[in-house]
Amino acid sequence: MQTLFVYYKLPQHEHDHWRPRVEAFQNELKQKWSGLSSELMQRPEATPEGIETWMEIYRHTGGVTQEIMDSIADMATAHGLPPKRMSEFFIPLR
């Protein structure tokens, strides 16, 4: 089963601005895609320059398909979420 990881960097001082927006975005995605689960994580520490790295994790009961991945990217753009979002699929070790 494929899991989608989306990560990006944000200025630490914008943390409180982005968190509710990303959480609302994830809730909307879960309403659109039945069986989708999500997590929102961050690296434990910001860089010395005050930059945080955030990670959105998406799993779907049928695996995250390319269609779901494209929908996530399109909706992120529509919601004005941070650009430069890097997306990668991972699967369990075989």
Secondary structure as GFF3:
##gff-version 3
##sequence-region A 1 94
A	DSSP	beta_strand	3	11	.	.	.	ID=ss1
A	DSSP	three_ten_helix	12	14	.	.	.	ID=ss2
A	DSSP	alpha_helix	15	32	.	.	.	ID=ss3
A	DSSP	beta_strand	36	42	.	.	.	ID=ss4
A	DSSP	beta_strand	51	60	.	.	.	ID=ss5
A	DSSP	alpha_helix	66	78	.	.	.	ID=ss6
A	DSSP	beta_strand	86	90	.	.	.	ID=ss7
###
